[in-house]
Amino acid sequence: MITVSEITVTDFKTWFTRDFKYLTPLGMTGTISDCSNDYVSDNDLNKAFIEADMNFNESLFSEDNAIKTCFLYLAAHYLCNDLQTSSDGVNSAGYFPVASRSVGSVSESYAIPEWMLKDPNLGSFMTTRYGQKYLSLIKPLLIGNVQVYTGNTTYR
């Protein structure tokens, strides 16, 4: 069975070929700081992997492809949050999906589904589409998932 530690930056770049602009030394002019808002570095990806690993439960999955796919979506979620936070700097603010907004005759309304509202940990994944995709992939695995431990107690 594959483990999270075996998933690499190259795996991420291969899975998300179209999603992100990756920083490469070939053909670049200037310094990293000149393009840091537009490009993702391997350091950014490694940071997202560490964050995703802290919130990933490999025991939910029975297949290597499921572990890898779900972990990559979770890492992409953390990467997006990190990039949004770094571009906002000290003005960074947390948010959830729009509940209701109107401008003139145009309006939009979104809401966090009830099952997520009751779980503050899952609600945080709604802030990016990658987090939403991750939730859609793991939702069936969260239903009825229990672990039984053997042991005994003494009556007093």
TORNUTI-827383 format. One record per atom (N, C-alpha, C, CB): residue in one letter; x negated, y, z negated; residue number from 0. Coordinates in steps of 0.001 Angstrom, whole numbers, plus 500000, padded with zeros to 6 digits. Glycine has a CB too. Example, Ala and Ser with C-alpha at 12.3 -4.5 7.8 and 13.67 -1.06 7.14 Angstrom:
! residues 2
- res c1 c2 c3 n
- A 486810 494310 492200 0
- A 487700 495500 492200 0
- A 486800 496700 492200 0
- A 488692 495527 490954 0
- S 487150 497750 492920 1
- S 486330 498940 492860 1
- S 487100 500030 492130 1
- S 485916 499402 494275 1
END
This chain:
! residues 156
- res c1 c2 c3 n
- M 499157 498823 500000 0
- M 500000 500000 500000 0
- M 499109 501245 500000 0
- M 500960 499996 498778 0
- I 499437 502202 500841 1
- I 498675 503447 500929 1
- I 498898 504280 499658 1
- I 499088 504257 502197 1
- T 497880 505025 499285 2
- T 498013 505945 498155 2
- T 497853 507374 498658 2
- T 496964 505628 497044 2
- V 498304 508311 497863 3
- V 498216 509724 498224 3
- V 496766 510129 498468 3
- V 498835 510600 497123 3
- S 495848 509566 497716 4
- S 494432 509936 497861 4
- S 493864 509533 499223 4
- S 493607 509287 496753 4
- E 494546 508660 499941 5
- E 494084 508237 501264 5
- E 494620 509124 502390 5
- E 494493 506799 501514 5
- I 495548 510006 502076 6
- I 496115 510916 503076 6
- I 495163 512098 503225 6
- I 497561 511398 502670 6
- T 494838 512442 504455 7
- T 493787 513427 504711 7
- T 494324 514703 505362 7
- T 492715 512818 505595 7
- V 493460 515704 505376 8
- V 493748 516955 506062 8
- V 493990 516683 507542 8
- V 492593 517964 505874 8
- T 493237 515763 508111 9
- T 493429 515392 509519 9
- T 494817 514801 509739 9
- T 492350 514387 509965 9
- D 495298 513989 508801 10
- D 496662 513457 508893 10
- D 497676 514597 508941 10
- D 496965 512522 507698 10
- F 497478 515603 508096 11
- F 498376 516753 508049 11
- F 498362 517484 509389 11
- F 497975 517710 506907 11
- K 497173 517762 509892 12
- K 497056 518499 511148 12
- K 497647 517718 512314 12
- K 495597 518828 511432 12
- T 497536 516406 512281 13
- T 498107 515571 513335 13
- T 499631 515563 513247 13
- T 497560 514136 513243 13
- W 500170 515462 512040 14
- W 501626 515417 511846 14
- W 502274 516759 512192 14
- W 501959 515031 510394 14
- F 501631 517841 511772 15
- F 502184 519178 511979 15
- F 501387 519926 513048 15
- F 502186 519972 510657 15
- T 501248 519335 514203 16
- T 500467 519919 515296 16
- T 501004 521277 515720 16
- T 500451 518981 516488 16
- R 502316 521414 515827 17
- R 502926 522648 516325 17
- R 503275 523652 515228 17
- R 504163 522315 517095 17
- D 503246 523240 514000 18
- D 503805 524047 512922 18
- D 502888 525155 512406 18
- D 504165 523163 511796 18
- F 501612 524907 512395 19
- F 500668 525850 511782 19
- F 499513 526132 512736 19
- F 500131 525296 510439 19
- K 498904 527317 512570 20
- K 497668 527648 513277 20
- K 496534 527300 512330 20
- K 497619 529173 513720 20
- Y 495675 526412 512763 21
- Y 494589 525951 511901 21
- Y 493305 526707 512203 21
- Y 494367 524444 512072 21
- L 492628 527076 511147 22
- L 491374 527801 511260 22
- L 490285 526850 511724 22
- L 490992 528461 509919 22
- T 489671 527164 512847 23
- T 488550 526367 513351 23
- T 487430 527319 513731 23
- T 488975 525481 514573 23
- P 486209 526883 513589 24
- P 485096 527775 513918 24
- P 484923 527991 515420 24
- P 483818 527223 513343 24
- L 485500 527126 516246 25
- L 485320 527244 517690 25
- L 486166 528375 518262 25
- L 485672 525927 518377 25
- G 485519 529256 518969 26
- G 486238 530325 519638 26
- G 486710 531459 518743 26
- G 487391 529760 520321 26
- M 486358 531438 517470 27
- M 486792 532487 516557 27
- M 485760 533608 516547 27
- M 487007 531926 515129 27
- T 486232 534828 516468 28
- T 485325 535959 516303 28
- T 485681 536645 514997 28
- T 485413 536957 517514 28
- G 484761 537309 514409 29
- G 485016 537983 513152 29
- G 484886 537024 511978 29
- G 486396 538615 513165 29
- T 485421 537408 510855 30
- T 485313 536594 509655 30
- T 486658 535944 509336 30
- T 484827 537443 508468 30
- I 486624 535036 508390 31
- I 487854 534373 507969 31
- I 488872 535397 507476 31
- I 487562 533339 506870 31
- S 488411 536425 506783 32
- S 489339 537422 506248 32
- S 490062 538177 507365 32
- S 488589 538411 505352 32
- D 489467 538233 508570 33
- D 490122 538906 509687 33
- D 491382 538176 510135 33
- D 489162 539034 510853 33
- C 491453 536863 509901 34
- C 492579 536090 510410 34
- C 493258 535271 509325 34
- C 492120 535182 511516 34
- S 493002 535574 508074 35
- S 493510 534745 506984 35
- S 495033 534723 506911 35
- S 492954 535232 505676 35
- N 495698 535751 507377 36
- N 497156 535761 507332 36
- N 497783 534902 508422 36
- N 497662 537174 507449 36
- D 497031 534603 509455 37
- D 497577 533864 510587 37
- D 497130 532411 510647 37
- D 497196 534544 511852 37
- Y 496065 532060 509955 38
- Y 495497 530728 510093 38
- Y 495426 530006 508757 38
- Y 494118 530811 510709 38
- V 495544 528685 508824 39
- V 495473 527828 507650 39
- V 494102 527166 507625 39
- V 496614 526763 507654 39
- S 493433 527252 506501 40
- S 492114 526633 506361 40
- S 492245 525261 505703 40
- S 491168 527540 505537 40
- D 491187 524479 505783 41
- D 491161 523192 505096 41
- D 491283 523383 503591 41
- D 489875 522428 505430 41
- N 490734 524484 503068 42
- N 490884 524781 501631 42
- N 492347 525001 501264 42
- N 490056 526024 501246 42
- D 493097 525701 502134 43
- D 494532 525881 501900 43
- D 495232 524531 501834 43
- D 495159 526754 503004 43
- L 494878 523645 502749 44
- L 495499 522318 502797 44
- L 495124 521483 501581 44
- L 495092 521586 504073 44
- N 493874 521533 501180 45
- N 493448 520778 499995 45
- N 494179 521258 498745 45
- N 491931 520905 499796 45
- K 494382 522573 498633 46
- K 495124 523131 497500 46
- K 496567 522623 497521 46
- K 495094 524685 497534 46
- A 497197 522628 498688 47
- A 498577 522138 498812 47
- A 498657 520651 498486 47
- A 499116 522396 500232 47
- F 497636 519878 498863 48
- F 497600 518445 498541 48
- F 497551 518233 497026 48
- F 496380 517767 499215 48
- I 496747 519023 496334 49
- I 496648 518906 494870 49
- I 497998 519211 494234 49
- I 495558 519865 494307 49
- E 498639 520285 494689 50
- E 499937 520672 494140 50
- E 501000 519617 494431 50
- E 500370 522022 494709 50
- A 501014 519099 495656 51
- A 501995 518081 496025 51
- A 501770 516798 495229 51
- A 501925 517789 497532 51
- D 500520 516439 495034 52
- D 500201 515212 494290 52
- D 500732 515274 492863 52
- D 498685 514977 494271 52
- M 500774 516465 492288 53
- M 501259 516626 490924 53
- M 502756 516337 490810 53
- M 500966 518031 490433 53
- N 503493 516435 491922 54
- N 504945 516257 491906 54
- N 505415 515120 492809 54
- N 505619 517538 492321 54
- F 504540 514186 493100 55
- F 504889 513103 494033 55
- F 504856 511769 493302 55
- F 503920 513080 495250 55
- N 505911 511000 493449 56
- N 506023 509707 492786 56
- N 505936 508592 493835 56
- N 507356 509610 491981 56
- E 504758 508021 493998 57
- E 504541 506977 495003 57
- E 505413 505744 494759 57
- E 503075 506572 495020 57
- S 505797 505502 493512 58
- S 506555 504290 493199 58
- S 507978 504318 493750 58
- S 506599 504089 491705 58
- L 508437 505461 494261 59
- L 509760 505520 494890 59
- L 509792 504821 496244 59
- L 510192 506964 495056 59
- F 508632 504626 496843 60
- F 508568 504179 498227 60
- F 508068 502743 498340 60
- F 507674 505101 499030 60
- S 508574 502059 499367 61
- S 508154 500682 499586 61
- S 507362 500511 500882 61
- S 509363 499777 499604 61
- E 507193 501578 501643 62
- E 506469 501505 502913 62
- E 505415 502601 502999 62
- E 507443 501615 504095 62
- D 504299 502273 503656 63
- D 503225 503243 503841 63
- D 503702 504476 504611 63
- D 502054 502594 504572 63
- N 504475 504261 505681 64
- N 504946 505398 506487 64
- N 505813 506339 505681 64
- N 505722 504907 507697 64
- A 506623 505805 504797 65
- A 507484 506654 503966 65
- A 506650 507480 502992 65
- A 508506 505796 503194 65
- I 505648 506848 502380 66
- I 504770 507579 501465 66
- I 504084 508726 502200 66
- I 503718 506632 500843 66
- K 503499 508405 503332 67
- K 502731 509401 504082 67
- K 503629 510534 504579 67
- K 502015 508738 505269 67
- T 504762 510197 505175 68
- T 505667 511209 505718 68
- T 506184 512135 504627 68
- T 506839 510545 506433 68
- C 506670 511563 503547 69
- C 507225 512390 502472 69
- C 506155 513238 501806 69
- C 507909 511515 501432 69
- F 504972 512670 501597 70
- F 503900 513449 500984 70
- F 503503 514625 501878 70
- F 502678 512555 500707 70
- L 503431 514400 503183 71
- L 503047 515479 504097 71
- L 504088 516604 504093 71
- L 502867 514931 505524 71
- Y 505370 516255 504052 72
- Y 506400 517299 503973 72
- Y 506318 518058 502652 72
- Y 507798 516686 504138 72
- L 506046 517350 501577 73
- L 505906 518025 500286 73
- L 504685 518940 500290 73
- L 505796 516993 499144 73
- A 503580 518489 500864 74
- A 502376 519325 500959 74
- A 502642 520555 501827 74
- A 501195 518510 501537 74
- A 503390 520381 502922 75
- A 503731 521519 503786 75
- A 504580 522534 503021 75
- A 504484 521037 505053 75
- H 505474 522048 502172 76
- H 506284 522942 501336 76
- H 505382 523784 500435 76
- H 507291 522129 500482 76
- Y 504454 523122 499751 77
- Y 503554 523867 498858 77
- Y 502637 524794 499651 77
- Y 502713 522896 498010 77
- L 502202 524376 500816 78
- L 501371 525235 501654 78
- L 502125 526509 502019 78
- L 500931 524489 502927 78
- C 503372 526371 502456 79
- C 504174 527553 502814 79
- C 504364 528478 501621 79
- C 505542 527126 503362 79
- N 504660 527913 500460 80
- N 504807 528742 499262 80
- N 503514 529468 498936 80
- N 505240 527891 498072 80
- D 502391 528764 499048 81
- D 501100 529387 498763 81
- D 500800 530513 499751 81
- D 499984 528339 498806 81
- L 501079 530283 501032 82
- L 500815 531301 502046 82
- L 501720 532513 501861 82
- L 501000 530718 503445 82
- Q 503003 532277 501531 83
- Q 503919 533391 501288 83
- Q 503482 534183 500067 83
- Q 505355 532882 501104 83
- T 503088 533480 499026 84
- T 502651 534154 497803 84
- T 501388 534960 498050 84
- T 502415 533138 496683 84
- S 500426 534378 498768 85
- S 499171 535095 499001 85
- S 499369 536304 499900 85
- S 498139 534163 499615 85
- S 500296 536229 500849 86
- S 500509 537393 501712 86
- S 501247 538509 500979 86
- S 501291 536988 502960 86
- D 502042 538151 499954 87
- D 502734 539160 499156 87
- D 501855 539716 498045 87
- D 503998 538576 498562 87
- G 500870 538926 497621 88
- G 499970 539367 496561 88
- G 500706 539631 495267 88
- G 499231 540607 496986 88
- V 500382 540741 494630 89
- V 500995 541059 493336 89
- V 502474 541400 493462 89
- V 500263 542215 492685 89
- N 502961 541647 494678 90
- N 504378 541940 494892 90
- N 505199 540680 495132 90
- N 504542 542884 496064 90
- S 504595 539520 494971 91
- S 505278 538263 495224 91
- S 506450 538085 494262 91
- S 504301 537090 495100 91
- A 507571 537613 494799 92
- A 508759 537372 493980 92
- A 509380 536048 494381 92
- A 509787 538526 494127 92
- G 509907 535305 493425 93
- G 510574 534048 493721 93
- G 511971 534289 494254 93
- G 510629 533169 492483 93
- Y 512477 533335 495008 94
- Y 513813 533446 495555 94
- Y 514377 532064 495854 94
- Y 513805 534309 496817 94
- F 515672 532032 496001 95
- F 516373 530836 496442 95
- F 517084 531184 497735 95
- F 517379 530315 495356 95
- P 517649 530203 498417 96
- P 518370 530521 499656 96
- P 519475 531549 499415 96
- P 518968 529247 500264 96
- V 519789 532305 500449 97
- V 520773 533373 500373 97
- V 522135 532812 499960 97
- V 520877 534106 501723 97
- A 522796 533433 499009 98
- A 524152 533040 498624 98
- A 525159 533820 499462 98
- A 524396 533282 497105 98
- S 524872 535086 499722 99
- S 525748 535890 500559 99
- S 525038 537200 500879 99
- S 527119 536148 499861 99
- R 525151 537617 502157 100
- R 524540 538874 502561 100
- R 525324 539408 503752 100
- R 523023 538692 502911 100
- S 525557 540706 503777 101
- S 526285 541321 504888 101
- S 525575 542585 505332 101
- S 527742 541635 504486 101
- V 525527 542780 506644 102
- V 525020 544014 507236 102
- V 525992 544363 508358 102
- V 523522 543859 507767 102
- G 526760 545391 508153 103
- G 527778 545755 509144 103
- G 528793 544629 509286 103
- G 527126 546068 510513 103
- S 529012 544191 510521 104
- S 529989 543125 510766 104
- S 529367 541733 510729 104
- S 530659 543341 512104 104
- V 528062 541664 510446 105
- V 527367 540375 510409 105
- V 527169 539958 508957 105
- V 525996 540452 511153 105
- S 527501 538704 508667 106
- S 527290 538217 507303 106
- S 526779 536788 507356 106
- S 528597 538300 506469 106
- E 526090 536414 506290 107
- E 525618 535041 506158 107
- E 525820 534612 504716 107
- E 524119 534905 506582 107
- S 525997 533321 504545 108
- S 526227 532798 503205 108
- S 525666 531389 503122 108
- S 527736 532812 502848 108
- Y 524823 531166 502154 109
- Y 524256 529858 501898 109
- Y 524369 529604 500406 109
- Y 522773 529762 502389 109
- A 524371 528369 500043 110
- A 524404 528048 498622 110
- A 523625 526766 498394 110
- A 525864 527910 498109 110
- I 523044 526659 497226 111
- I 522351 525433 496857 111
- I 523409 524390 496539 111
- I 521382 525657 495642 111
- P 523314 523201 497128 112
- P 524294 522161 496831 112
- P 524368 521856 495330 112
- P 523954 520890 497602 112
- E 525537 521448 494884 113
- E 525796 521207 493465 113
- E 524796 520255 492826 113
- E 527182 520661 493288 113
- W 524429 519180 493551 114
- W 523524 518196 492961 114
- W 522142 518790 492712 114
- W 523411 516972 493866 114
- M 521783 519846 493445 115
- M 520498 520497 493211 115
- M 520597 521548 492115 115
- M 519987 521133 494495 115
- L 521759 522209 492049 116
- L 521945 523218 491005 116
- L 521774 522611 489623 116
- L 523325 523865 491124 116
- K 522170 521360 489475 117
- K 522083 520696 488180 117
- K 520668 520209 487880 117
- K 523049 519529 488129 117
- D 519793 520268 488866 118
- D 518411 519830 488680 118
- D 517467 520955 489102 118
- D 518121 518529 489493 118
- P 516972 521741 488158 119
- P 516120 522879 488519 119
- P 514838 522478 489237 119
- P 515769 523655 487288 119
- N 514369 521267 489038 120
- N 513163 520820 489745 120
- N 513424 520670 491238 120
- N 512665 519491 489166 120
- L 514559 520103 491606 121
- L 514873 519906 493016 121
- L 515248 521209 493705 121
- L 515998 518907 493162 121
- G 515886 522123 492989 122
- G 516285 523401 493573 122
- G 515111 524198 494113 122
- G 517016 524221 492553 122
- S 513952 524046 493508 123
- S 512783 524802 493976 123
- S 512328 524360 495368 123
- S 511631 524646 492987 123
- F 512691 523160 495778 124
- F 512312 522687 497112 124
- F 513161 523303 498218 124
- F 512421 521181 497175 124
- M 514208 524024 497852 125
- M 515074 524643 498848 125
- M 514491 525934 499415 125
- M 516427 524922 498245 125
- T 513357 526381 498918 126
- T 512791 527657 499354 126
- T 512063 527577 500690 126
- T 511848 528168 498311 126
- T 511801 526364 501192 127
- T 511196 526218 502527 127
- T 511920 525102 503273 127
- T 509656 525913 502426 127
- R 511841 525131 504574 128
- R 512457 524052 505366 128
- R 511719 522740 505174 128
- R 512479 524421 506853 128
- Y 510438 522817 504873 129
- Y 509678 521590 504610 129
- Y 510133 520958 503298 129
- Y 508159 521886 504564 129
- G 510411 521776 502306 130
- G 510949 521274 501048 130
- G 512331 520679 501238 130
- G 511000 522383 500013 130
- Q 513146 521320 502074 131
- Q 514478 520799 502361 131
- Q 514388 519449 503077 131
- Q 515276 521804 503213 131
- K 513451 519342 503999 132
- K 513253 518069 504711 132
- K 512783 516994 503732 132
- K 512222 518235 505869 132
- Y 511859 517352 502852 133
- Y 511385 516418 501829 133
- Y 512556 515916 500990 133
- Y 510326 517089 500926 133
- L 513412 516826 500547 134
- L 514573 516428 499749 134
- L 515510 515510 500524 134
- L 515332 517657 499280 134
- S 515714 515802 501806 135
- S 516602 514953 502589 135
- S 516037 513545 502735 135
- S 516842 515566 503964 135
- L 514714 513425 502714 136
- L 514079 512109 502840 136
- L 514090 511330 501522 136
- L 512643 512269 503328 136
- I 513944 512031 500399 137
- I 513879 511303 499124 137
- I 515231 511164 498427 137
- I 512918 511995 498199 137
- K 516234 511940 498836 138
- K 517541 511903 498156 138
- K 518077 510487 497985 138
- K 518550 512731 498929 138
- P 518098 509648 499027 139
- P 518622 508289 498825 139
- P 517806 507478 497816 139
- P 518657 507551 500150 139
- L 516546 507805 497667 140
- L 515680 507067 496753 140
- L 515885 507476 495299 140
- L 514234 507269 497139 140
- L 516539 508611 495069 141
- L 516750 509109 493716 141
- L 518023 508559 493080 141
- L 516800 510615 493729 141
- I 518895 508001 493895 142
- I 520177 507496 493399 142
- I 519978 506123 492782 142
- I 521228 507433 494534 142
- G 520318 505995 491528 143
- G 520246 504706 490843 143
- G 518834 504207 490598 143
- G 520983 503691 491628 143
- N 517858 505079 490669 144
- N 516469 504677 490459 144
- N 516179 504687 488956 144
- N 515483 505626 491228 144
- V 516057 503502 488384 145
- V 515755 503381 486960 145
- V 514613 502398 486774 145
- V 517003 502929 486158 145
- Q 513930 502530 485688 146
- Q 512887 501580 485327 146
- Q 513224 501009 483965 146
- Q 511479 502246 485326 146
- V 513012 499708 483820 147
- V 513295 499030 482565 147
- V 511980 498628 481934 147
- V 514212 497796 482780 147
- Y 511847 498924 480638 148
- Y 510653 498571 479896 148
- Y 511043 497585 478801 148
- Y 509963 499834 479301 148
- T 510243 496571 478641 149
- T 510521 495616 477579 149
- T 509958 496140 476261 149
- T 509927 494227 477916 149
- G 510556 495710 475200 150
- G 510111 496130 473889 150
- G 511172 495814 472861 150
- G 509779 497617 473879 150
- N 510936 496205 471671 151
- N 511927 495990 470642 151
- N 511848 497097 469608 151
- N 511738 494624 469987 151
- T 512858 497167 468800 152
- T 512906 498148 467727 152
- T 513199 497422 466426 152
- T 513973 499245 468009 152
- T 512892 498032 465355 153
- T 513220 497450 464061 153
- T 514331 498260 463424 153
- T 511979 497397 463140 153
- Y 515221 497591 462796 154
- Y 516348 498246 462137 154
- Y 515963 498595 460710 154
- Y 517607 497344 462159 154
- R 516278 499777 460279 155
- R 515985 500187 458904 155
- R 517242 500404 458145 155
- R 515146 501440 458871 155
END
